[in-house]
Amino acid sequence: MDERELIARVRAGDGAAERALYDAHVNRVYRLAYRLAGDDELAQDFTQETFIRAFERLHGFRGEAALSTWLYAIATSVTLNGLRKLKRFRQRETDLDAAGGLGSRGREAEPDLKVRLARAIDDLPEGYRTVFLMHDVEGYTHEEIGHALGVETGTSKAQLSRARAKLRDALADFAGEWVS
């Protein structure tokens, strides 16, 4: 059964078609949410919210882009908005354990490259991070990214280039003798 027929059946209230549509896209939507959120529990929540919104709005899907592209746009929006909300919430919290170490200056050992890379990716501006994760980690094309984020293909390419440059700068001390 092709995707258009499946969408028509979902719109008509066919639960089996809804499940088939979900099963066809859930893994990739989850991976995108996980890459953006960096947390399994959050990614599961964001994936669930993505499909809730998608099924609520499926009647408005015009089919101008692939359904997968439309879903990734929803997933990106849900995840980034969810992370913003979580960040605002966490800024209001006080970690008492972390406060106990204030005022004492101990020297920390240099973290390994994997930890530094994850931190450098997290520190990228939101647009750069999103494009970097979608393209270099998840394998989306610039066209798919452009459709999902509502930007031009050239913007996606430029943001990826800038993200890579920022990562090179952030990790330059690990390059050592390999830097020419």
C-alpha positions as CSV (number, residue, x, y, z in Angstrom):
1,M,0.0,0.0,0.0
2,D,1.5,3.4,-1.0
3,E,1.7,6.2,1.5
4,R,-1.1,8.3,-0.1
5,E,-3.5,5.5,0.4
6,L,-2.3,5.0,3.9
7,I,-2.8,8.6,4.7
8,A,-6.4,8.5,3.2
9,R,-7.2,5.5,5.4
10,V,-5.9,7.2,8.5
11,R,-8.0,10.3,7.7
12,A,-11.0,8.0,7.4
13,G,-10.4,6.7,10.9
14,D,-8.6,3.4,10.2
15,G,-6.6,2.5,13.3
16,A,-4.6,-0.2,11.6
17,A,-3.5,2.3,8.9
18,E,-2.6,4.8,11.7
19,R,-0.4,2.1,13.4
20,A,1.3,1.3,10.0
21,L,2.1,4.9,9.4
22,Y,3.5,5.2,13.0
23,D,5.6,2.1,12.6
24,A,7.0,3.2,9.3
25,H,8.3,6.5,10.7
26,V,8.8,6.1,14.5
27,N,12.4,5.0,14.5
28,R,13.7,7.9,12.4
29,V,11.6,10.4,14.3
30,Y,12.9,9.0,17.6
31,R,16.6,9.1,16.4
32,L,16.1,12.8,15.4
33,A,14.5,13.7,18.8
34,Y,17.3,11.7,20.6
35,R,20.1,13.5,18.7
36,L,18.5,16.9,19.5
37,A,17.6,16.2,23.1
38,G,20.5,13.8,24.1
39,D,18.2,12.0,26.5
40,D,16.3,8.7,25.9
41,E,13.3,9.6,28.1
42,L,13.0,13.1,26.6
43,A,13.3,11.6,23.1
44,Q,10.5,9.1,23.8
45,D,8.3,11.9,25.1
46,F,9.1,14.2,22.1
47,T,8.5,11.3,19.7
48,Q,5.1,10.6,21.2
49,E,4.2,14.3,21.1
50,T,5.3,14.5,17.5
51,F,2.9,11.7,16.5
52,I,0.0,13.1,18.5
53,R,0.4,16.4,16.8
54,A,0.9,14.8,13.4
55,F,-2.3,12.7,13.6
56,E,-4.2,15.7,14.9
57,R,-3.1,17.8,11.9
58,L,-3.0,15.1,9.2
59,H,-6.1,16.5,7.7
60,G,-4.1,19.6,6.8
61,F,-1.2,17.7,5.2
62,R,-1.2,18.8,1.5
63,G,1.4,16.3,0.2
64,E,3.6,19.0,-1.3
65,A,6.6,17.5,0.5
66,A,7.1,13.9,1.6
67,L,5.2,12.8,4.7
68,S,8.6,12.0,6.3
69,T,9.8,15.6,5.7
70,W,6.5,16.9,7.3
71,L,7.0,14.6,10.3
72,Y,10.6,15.7,10.8
73,A,9.5,19.3,10.7
74,I,7.0,18.6,13.5
75,A,9.6,16.5,15.4
76,T,12.1,19.3,15.2
77,S,9.7,21.9,16.4
78,V,8.3,19.7,19.2
79,T,11.8,18.8,20.4
80,L,13.3,22.3,20.2
81,N,10.3,23.9,21.9
82,G,10.3,21.1,24.6
83,L,14.0,21.7,25.2
84,R,13.5,25.5,25.6
85,K,10.7,24.9,28.1
86,L,12.9,22.4,30.0
87,K,15.8,24.9,30.0
88,R,13.6,27.6,31.4
89,F,12.3,25.3,34.1
90,R,15.8,24.1,35.0
91,Q,17.1,27.6,35.3
92,R,14.7,28.1,38.2
93,E,16.0,25.1,40.1
94,T,19.0,25.2,42.5
95,D,21.2,22.2,42.7
96,L,22.3,22.1,46.4
97,D,25.0,19.5,45.7
98,A,26.6,21.8,43.1
99,A,26.3,24.8,45.4
100,G,28.4,23.0,48.0
101,G,31.4,23.2,45.8
102,L,31.2,27.0,45.2
103,G,34.2,28.9,46.4
104,S,36.6,26.0,46.3
105,R,38.8,25.8,43.2
106,G,39.9,22.3,42.5
107,R,41.6,21.4,39.2
108,E,39.6,19.1,37.1
109,A,41.2,16.5,34.8
110,E,40.9,17.1,31.1
111,P,37.8,15.3,29.8
112,D,38.2,12.8,27.0
113,L,37.4,13.7,23.4
114,K,34.0,12.1,23.4
115,V,32.8,14.2,26.3
116,R,34.3,17.4,24.8
117,L,32.7,16.7,21.5
118,A,29.3,16.2,23.1
119,R,29.7,19.4,25.0
120,A,30.9,21.3,21.9
121,I,27.9,20.1,20.0
122,D,25.6,21.1,22.8
123,D,27.2,24.6,22.9
124,L,26.5,25.2,19.2
125,P,23.8,27.8,18.4
126,E,20.5,26.0,18.0
127,G,20.3,26.3,14.2
128,Y,23.8,25.1,13.7
129,R,23.4,22.2,16.1
130,T,20.1,21.1,14.5
131,V,21.5,21.1,11.0
132,F,24.7,19.4,12.1
133,L,22.9,16.6,13.9
134,M,20.4,16.2,11.1
135,H,23.0,16.1,8.3
136,D,26.2,14.7,9.7
137,V,24.8,12.4,12.4
138,E,21.4,11.3,11.0
139,G,22.1,11.6,7.3
140,Y,19.4,13.9,6.1
141,T,20.0,15.8,2.9
142,H,20.2,19.5,2.8
143,E,16.9,19.5,0.9
144,E,15.2,17.4,3.6
145,I,16.6,19.7,6.3
146,G,15.5,22.8,4.4
147,H,11.9,21.4,4.1
148,A,11.8,20.3,7.8
149,L,13.2,23.6,9.2
150,G,11.5,25.9,6.6
151,V,14.9,27.3,5.4
152,E,16.6,27.4,2.0
153,T,19.0,24.6,1.1
154,G,21.8,27.2,1.0
155,T,21.0,28.2,4.5
156,S,21.3,24.6,5.7
157,K,24.6,24.2,3.9
158,A,25.9,27.5,5.4
159,Q,24.8,26.5,8.9
160,L,26.5,23.1,8.6
161,S,29.7,24.8,7.5
162,R,29.6,27.2,10.4
163,A,28.8,24.4,12.8
164,R,31.8,22.4,11.6
165,A,34.1,25.4,11.9
166,K,32.9,26.1,15.5
167,L,33.5,22.4,16.4
168,R,37.0,22.5,14.9
169,D,37.8,25.6,17.0
170,A,36.3,24.0,20.1
171,L,38.3,20.8,19.7
172,A,41.5,22.3,18.3
173,D,43.6,21.4,21.3
174,F,42.9,17.7,20.7
175,A,44.2,17.9,17.2
176,G,47.8,18.7,18.4
177,E,50.3,17.5,15.8
178,W,47.6,16.8,13.2
179,V,46.9,20.5,12.7
180,S,48.7,21.8,9.7
